[in-house]
């Protein structure tokens, strides 16, 4: 998400102007004046966390107000002309015939608060999510603006999406997914892989006999827990000594939504305490090579960090 702060622009003094489209009522003389919209910070995000093909493409505008007074965003901010879209070749989508009227309600953002407005772009444009692809979505109103790369991916299907092909500098691994034991983590992993999230990330830390760690968007372990999801513990899962794929966790009840570890030795003590969502079923020789990659040793605060991290070139869901 890209966040932009709006340069100063003034709302009119009339309540009817900044509440355009709202029912006309007499102005209450005791109502406080709205705050300055220039204080707002705005971002765009998928309305449900991800865009899937054959579904509506809806975006969420998130307004943050660091000021003390409430701010009103007028209804015109959510009209079709406030949005522009282009595909990877710079082409605009085809407008839908007879689409619904623009939303007519303004949005109130409380002081030191956050407010959201969901806009269904598919109601205005045809074929946005007909197939996999990327749309460049831009929104602007006055001097406020926000940009989003809307990547449309194939939706996860448990009986179909059973394996992941993981290409690394050391070779290829095949991971068999474990939806019966960690359905939420498997779906999240598949969605991230189809977004291209893991391409270019790395495996950055190796503890011989214990685990190798990767999938941190920061690349060094510092960004592992920026986003977390509830853990899925499965005490009845049979654990292999090498090649079990688990979700890194700050505590038993929560795990990272992207960072993973690969077991490198006996790990029965992890049963019921760690979330495992996959296992290596081909390419265990690549797992074994991880232990041979030079570590920083006594030259670093963390001696298990790799001198040169192992790059994850691509993760594919066939």
C-alpha positions as CSV (number, residue, x, y, z in Angstrom):
1,X,0.0,0.0,0.0
2,X,1.2,3.5,-0.8
3,X,0.0,6.3,1.5
4,X,-0.1,9.9,0.6
5,X,-1.0,12.9,2.7
6,X,-3.2,15.5,1.0
7,X,-1.9,19.0,0.6
8,X,-4.2,21.6,2.3
9,X,-7.6,22.1,0.7
10,X,-10.6,23.8,2.3
11,X,-14.1,22.5,2.7
12,X,-16.9,25.1,2.4
13,X,-18.4,26.4,5.6
14,X,-21.8,25.1,4.7
15,X,-22.6,21.7,6.2
16,X,-24.8,21.0,3.1
17,X,-21.6,21.3,0.9
18,X,-19.4,18.8,2.8
19,X,-22.3,16.4,3.4
20,X,-23.4,16.4,-0.2
21,X,-25.9,13.7,-0.9
22,X,-26.9,13.4,2.8
23,X,-30.6,14.1,3.9
24,X,-31.1,17.8,4.2
25,X,-31.6,18.8,7.8
26,X,-31.3,22.1,9.7
27,X,-27.7,22.7,10.8
28,X,-27.3,22.3,14.6
29,X,-25.6,25.3,16.0
30,X,-23.9,23.2,18.6
31,X,-22.2,20.9,16.1
32,X,-18.4,21.3,16.0
33,X,-16.8,22.3,12.7
34,X,-15.1,19.5,10.8
35,X,-11.4,19.1,11.0
36,X,-9.0,19.9,8.2
37,X,-9.0,17.0,5.5
38,X,-5.4,17.9,4.8
39,X,-4.5,15.8,7.9
40,X,-5.9,12.6,6.4
41,X,-3.6,9.7,5.4
42,X,-5.1,7.4,2.8
43,X,-4.3,3.9,1.6
44,X,-5.8,1.3,-0.8
45,X,-6.1,-2.4,0.0
46,X,-8.0,-5.5,-1.2
47,X,-11.4,-5.5,0.6
48,X,-11.0,-9.1,1.6
49,X,-7.2,-9.5,1.7
50,X,-6.8,-10.8,-1.9
51,X,-8.3,-10.6,-5.3
52,X,-9.5,-13.9,-6.9
53,X,-10.5,-14.6,-10.5
54,X,-14.2,-15.0,-11.2
55,X,-15.1,-12.8,-8.2
56,X,-15.8,-9.1,-7.8
57,X,-12.8,-6.9,-7.6
58,X,-13.5,-4.7,-4.5
59,X,-11.0,-2.3,-3.0
60,X,-11.0,-0.7,0.5
61,X,-10.1,2.9,1.0
62,X,-8.7,3.4,4.5
63,X,-8.6,6.9,5.9
64,X,-6.5,7.7,9.0
65,X,-7.1,10.9,10.9
66,X,-4.2,11.9,13.3
67,X,-6.0,15.1,14.2
68,X,-8.3,15.6,17.2
69,X,-11.3,16.8,15.2
70,X,-13.5,14.6,13.0
71,X,-13.1,15.0,9.2
72,X,-15.8,14.6,6.6
73,X,-14.9,13.0,3.2
74,X,-17.5,14.1,0.8
75,X,-19.5,11.6,-1.4
76,X,-17.7,12.7,-4.6
77,X,-14.6,11.0,-3.3
78,X,-16.1,7.6,-4.1
79,X,-17.4,8.3,-7.6
80,X,-16.3,6.3,-10.6
81,X,-14.2,9.2,-12.0
82,X,-12.1,9.2,-8.9
83,X,-10.6,5.9,-10.0
84,X,-8.4,5.0,-12.9
85,X,-7.3,1.5,-13.9
86,X,-4.8,0.0,-16.3
87,X,-3.6,-3.5,-17.1
88,X,0.0,-4.5,-17.5
89,X,0.0,-3.1,-21.1
90,X,-1.5,0.2,-19.9
91,X,-5.0,-0.5,-21.3
92,X,-8.1,0.7,-19.4
93,X,-10.8,-1.8,-18.7
94,X,-14.1,-1.8,-20.6
95,X,-16.9,0.0,-18.7
96,X,-19.9,-2.1,-17.7
97,X,-23.2,-1.2,-19.4
98,X,-25.8,0.2,-17.0
99,X,-23.7,0.0,-13.9
100,X,-25.1,1.2,-10.6
101,X,-25.1,4.8,-9.5
102,X,-22.2,6.2,-7.5
103,X,-22.4,6.0,-3.7
104,X,-24.1,9.1,-2.3
105,X,-22.9,9.0,1.3
106,X,-20.0,11.0,2.7
107,X,-17.7,9.4,5.2
108,X,-16.9,10.6,8.7
109,X,-13.4,10.0,10.1
110,X,-13.3,10.6,13.8
111,X,-10.4,12.4,15.4
112,X,-7.4,10.1,16.0
113,X,-9.4,7.4,14.3
114,X,-9.8,5.3,11.2
115,X,-12.6,4.8,8.8
116,X,-13.0,2.6,5.7
117,X,-15.1,2.6,2.5
118,X,-15.4,-0.4,0.2
119,X,-15.9,0.2,-3.5
120,X,-16.8,-2.6,-5.9
121,X,-14.9,-1.7,-9.1
122,X,-16.4,-4.7,-10.9
123,X,-19.8,-2.9,-10.8
124,X,-18.3,-0.2,-13.1
125,X,-15.9,-2.2,-15.3
126,X,-16.3,-5.5,-17.1
127,X,-13.9,-8.5,-16.9
128,X,-11.7,-7.1,-14.1
129,X,-11.3,-10.5,-12.5
130,X,-12.1,-12.8,-15.5
131,X,-8.6,-14.2,-15.5
132,X,-5.3,-14.0,-13.5
133,X,-3.4,-10.7,-14.0
134,X,-2.5,-7.4,-12.5
135,X,-4.4,-4.1,-12.5
136,X,-2.8,-0.8,-11.6
137,X,-5.5,1.0,-9.5
138,X,-5.2,4.7,-8.8
139,X,-7.5,6.8,-6.7
140,X,-7.4,10.6,-6.3
141,X,-9.7,13.2,-4.8
142,X,-8.5,16.8,-4.5
143,X,-4.9,16.4,-3.4
144,X,-5.5,13.0,-1.8
145,X,-4.3,10.0,-3.7
146,X,-3.4,6.3,-3.3
147,X,-2.2,3.5,-5.6
148,X,-2.6,-0.3,-5.5
149,X,-1.3,-3.1,-7.6
150,X,-4.3,-5.4,-7.7
151,X,-3.1,-8.9,-8.5
152,X,-5.9,-11.3,-9.5
153,X,-5.0,-14.9,-8.7
154,X,-6.6,-18.3,-8.9
155,X,-8.5,-19.2,-5.8
156,X,-7.1,-22.0,-3.6
157,X,-8.9,-25.3,-3.8
158,X,-7.8,-27.9,-1.3
159,X,-8.3,-31.1,-3.4
160,X,-6.5,-29.5,-6.4
161,X,-3.7,-27.4,-4.8
162,X,-1.7,-30.1,-3.1
163,X,1.9,-29.3,-3.9
164,X,4.3,-26.4,-4.2
165,X,7.5,-26.3,-6.3
166,X,10.2,-24.3,-4.5
167,X,13.1,-23.2,-6.7
168,X,16.2,-22.1,-4.8
169,X,19.9,-21.3,-5.4
170,X,20.7,-24.8,-4.1
171,X,18.1,-26.6,-6.2
172,X,14.4,-27.6,-6.3
173,X,12.2,-28.9,-3.6
174,X,8.7,-30.2,-3.8
175,X,6.5,-29.5,-0.7
176,X,3.4,-31.5,-0.1
177,X,0.8,-29.3,1.6
178,X,-1.0,-30.5,4.8
179,X,-4.5,-28.9,4.7
180,X,-5.9,-31.5,7.1
181,X,-3.6,-30.2,9.8
182,X,-3.3,-26.5,9.0
183,X,-6.0,-25.3,6.5
184,X,-5.6,-21.6,7.2
185,X,-1.9,-21.6,6.8
186,X,-2.0,-23.7,3.6
187,X,-4.4,-21.3,2.0
188,X,-2.4,-18.3,3.1
189,X,0.8,-19.9,1.7
190,X,-0.8,-20.7,-1.6
191,X,-2.2,-17.2,-2.0
192,X,1.2,-15.7,-1.2
193,X,2.9,-18.0,-3.7
194,X,0.5,-17.1,-6.4
195,X,1.0,-13.4,-5.7
196,X,4.7,-13.9,-6.3
197,X,5.4,-13.0,-2.7
198,X,8.2,-15.5,-2.1
199,X,10.1,-14.8,-5.4
200,X,13.4,-13.1,-4.5
201,X,13.1,-13.7,-0.7
202,X,15.6,-16.0,1.0
203,X,16.5,-18.6,3.6
204,X,18.6,-16.5,5.9
205,X,19.2,-18.5,9.1
206,X,20.3,-22.1,9.7
207,X,20.6,-23.9,13.1
208,X,22.2,-27.3,12.3
209,X,20.2,-30.2,13.7
210,X,17.3,-27.9,14.3
211,X,15.9,-25.8,11.5
212,X,16.4,-23.4,8.6
213,X,14.4,-20.2,8.5
214,X,13.1,-18.2,5.5
215,X,10.2,-16.3,4.0
216,X,10.8,-13.0,6.0
217,X,9.9,-10.0,3.7
218,X,12.7,-8.1,5.4
219,X,15.2,-10.8,4.5
220,X,16.9,-11.1,7.8
221,X,14.4,-12.1,10.4
222,X,13.5,-8.6,11.5
223,X,10.1,-8.6,9.7
224,X,8.9,-12.1,10.6
225,X,6.1,-11.0,12.9
226,X,4.8,-7.8,11.3
227,X,1.7,-9.8,10.5
228,X,0.5,-12.8,12.4
229,X,-2.4,-15.3,12.3
230,X,-3.7,-17.8,14.8
231,X,-1.6,-21.0,15.1
232,X,-3.0,-24.4,14.1
233,X,-1.5,-27.1,16.4
234,X,-1.9,-30.7,15.4
235,X,-0.7,-33.1,18.1
236,X,-1.5,-36.2,16.0
237,X,0.7,-35.2,13.0
238,X,3.5,-37.6,12.4
239,X,6.7,-35.6,12.2
240,X,9.6,-36.5,9.9
241,X,13.1,-35.8,11.1
242,X,14.0,-33.6,8.1
243,X,11.9,-31.5,5.8
244,X,8.8,-30.6,7.9
245,X,7.7,-27.0,7.0
246,X,6.4,-25.0,9.9
247,X,5.2,-21.4,10.5
248,X,7.5,-19.3,12.6
249,X,5.9,-18.1,15.8
250,X,6.4,-15.5,18.5
251,X,4.2,-17.6,20.8
252,X,2.3,-20.8,20.7
253,X,-1.1,-19.2,19.9
254,X,0.1,-17.0,17.0
255,X,2.4,-17.5,14.0
256,X,3.9,-15.4,11.2
257,X,1.6,-15.3,8.1
258,X,4.5,-15.8,5.7
259,X,7.8,-16.8,7.4
260,X,8.5,-20.5,7.6
261,X,11.1,-22.9,9.0
262,X,12.3,-26.3,7.7
263,X,13.3,-29.0,10.2
264,X,16.9,-30.3,10.0
265,X,16.8,-33.1,12.6
266,X,14.7,-34.9,15.3
267,X,11.8,-32.6,16.3
268,X,9.2,-34.7,18.2
269,X,9.4,-32.1,21.0
270,X,7.6,-29.7,18.5
271,X,4.6,-31.9,18.3
272,X,1.5,-30.0,19.4
273,X,3.6,-26.8,19.9
274,X,4.3,-25.8,16.3
275,X,2.1,-25.3,13.3
276,X,3.2,-27.5,10.4
277,X,1.6,-26.8,7.0
278,X,3.8,-28.8,4.5
279,X,6.6,-31.3,4.2
280,X,9.4,-31.8,1.7
281,X,8.6,-34.9,-0.3
282,X,11.2,-34.4,-3.1
283,X,14.5,-32.5,-2.8
284,X,15.7,-33.5,0.7
285,X,19.2,-33.2,-0.7
286,X,18.6,-29.5,-1.0
287,X,17.5,-29.4,2.7
288,X,20.8,-31.2,3.6
289,X,22.8,-28.6,1.6
290,X,21.5,-25.8,3.8
291,X,23.6,-27.0,6.7
292,X,26.8,-26.6,4.5
293,X,26.1,-22.9,3.7
294,X,28.6,-20.7,5.7
295,X,27.2,-19.0,8.8
296,X,28.4,-15.8,10.4
297,X,29.5,-17.6,13.6
298,X,31.1,-15.5,16.3
299,X,31.3,-12.4,14.0
300,X,27.6,-11.7,14.6
301,X,25.2,-11.3,17.4
302,X,23.3,-14.2,15.9
303,X,25.9,-16.8,14.9
304,X,23.3,-18.8,12.8
305,X,22.7,-16.1,10.2
306,X,24.0,-17.1,6.8
307,X,26.9,-15.1,5.3
308,X,25.1,-15.2,2.0
309,X,21.4,-16.1,2.3
310,X,20.0,-18.7,-0.1
311,X,17.7,-17.1,-2.6
312,X,14.2,-18.4,-3.2
313,X,13.9,-17.9,-6.9
314,X,10.2,-18.9,-7.2
315,X,7.4,-20.8,-5.5
316,X,4.8,-22.3,-7.9
317,X,1.6,-24.0,-7.2
318,X,1.1,-26.4,-10.1
